[in-house]
Amino acid sequence: MPEHRPGRALAADAPERTPVPTTARRLRLSRLLAEMIPGARTLRVTLREPARAWPSPHASAYDEIGRRLPLNPPQARTAARWIIRACPEVDWRQEHDLDLSTGRLLRVTEARNAAVGGR
């Protein structure tokens, strides 16, 4: 019988894992979302679904011209959850836009300023 040692259990040596840079993760997620929602260029993510009074993940899709694309409720919820989970460092109390071509995530106010000319 092995000798008992008080304290923490010995952990198996886990293989070293190199962290995936956030930009690579977002770009990969952007590609998956672009396949899931054909024609979408931007996804707007928020924790305030329009039809609910309590916080609920929600995404809206827009094409390259800025027209809103129809999403069914499971698509909107799933896309929002994926983006929120992939970017835990972001303050999700504000809306954010994910550009599906670059993987760039901006607060809606920053995205609007960039579109107007950087005011």
C-alpha positions in Angstrom: 0.0 0.0 0.0 1.4 3.4 -0.9 2.5 5.8 1.8 -0.2 8.4 2.8 0.9 12.1 2.5 -1.2 14.8 4.1 -2.1 17.8 1.9 -3.1 18.1 -1.7 -3.4 15.2 -4.0 -0.8 14.8 -6.7 -2.0 16.0 -10.1 -1.1 14.3 -13.3 1.2 16.2 -15.5 -0.9 18.0 -18.0 0.6 18.7 -21.4 1.6 22.3 -21.9 -1.0 24.3 -23.8 -0.2 27.5 -25.6 -3.1 30.0 -25.2 -4.8 31.0 -28.4 -4.6 34.7 -28.9 -7.9 36.5 -28.6 -7.7 37.8 -32.1 -7.3 34.3 -33.6 -10.2 33.0 -31.4 -12.4 35.9 -32.6 -11.5 35.4 -36.2 -12.3 31.7 -36.0 -15.6 32.5 -34.3 -16.3 35.1 -36.9 -15.8 32.5 -39.7 -18.2 30.1 -38.0 -20.8 32.7 -37.4 -20.6 33.8 -41.1 -21.3 30.3 -42.2 -24.2 30.0 -39.7 -25.7 33.3 -40.9 -25.1 33.7 -44.7 -24.9 37.3 -45.9 -24.1 38.7 -42.5 -21.3 41.2 -42.2 -21.8 42.4 -38.6 -23.4 41.0 -35.5 -24.6 43.3 -32.8 -24.6 41.6 -29.4 -26.4 42.7 -26.2 -27.7 41.2 -23.0 -31.1 42.9 -23.5 -33.3 41.0 -25.8 -36.0 43.4 -27.1 -39.0 41.2 -26.0 -37.7 40.5 -22.4 -37.6 42.5 -19.2 -34.7 40.5 -17.8 -31.1 40.1 -19.1 -31.0 37.6 -22.0 -28.2 37.2 -24.7 -29.4 38.5 -28.1 -27.7 39.1 -31.4 -28.9 41.0 -34.5 -27.3 40.4 -37.9 -26.6 43.1 -40.5 -25.4 42.9 -44.1 -22.6 45.0 -45.7 -25.1 47.8 -46.4 -26.4 47.9 -42.9 -29.7 46.2 -43.5 -31.0 44.0 -40.7 -31.1 40.3 -41.6 -33.8 38.0 -40.1 -32.6 35.6 -37.4 -34.8 33.1 -35.7 -34.7 33.2 -31.8 -32.3 30.2 -31.4 -29.8 31.7 -33.9 -29.9 35.0 -32.2 -29.4 33.5 -28.7 -26.7 31.0 -29.8 -24.7 33.6 -31.7 -24.8 36.0 -28.7 -23.8 33.2 -26.3 -20.8 32.2 -28.4 -19.6 35.7 -28.7 -20.1 36.5 -25.0 -18.3 33.3 -24.0 -15.4 33.9 -26.4 -14.9 37.5 -25.0 -15.3 37.3 -21.3 -13.1 40.4 -20.8 -15.7 42.7 -22.4 -18.2 44.7 -20.5 -21.5 43.2 -21.8 -23.7 45.8 -20.2 -23.2 47.8 -23.4 -23.9 46.7 -27.0 -21.0 45.5 -29.1 -20.6 44.9 -32.8 -18.5 42.0 -34.2 -17.2 42.5 -37.7 -17.4 39.0 -39.2 -14.8 39.7 -41.8 -12.0 40.9 -39.4 -13.1 39.5 -36.0 -12.9 43.0 -34.6 -15.2 43.7 -31.6 -16.2 47.3 -30.9 -18.7 49.0 -28.6 -21.6 50.3 -30.5 -20.6 53.9 -29.7 -17.1 53.3 -31.0 -18.4 51.6 -34.1 -20.7 54.6 -34.9 -17.8 57.1 -34.4 -15.6 55.1 -36.7 -18.3 55.0 -39.4 -18.8 58.8 -39.1 -15.1 59.6 -39.3 -13.6 59.2 -35.8 -15.3 61.9 -33.9 
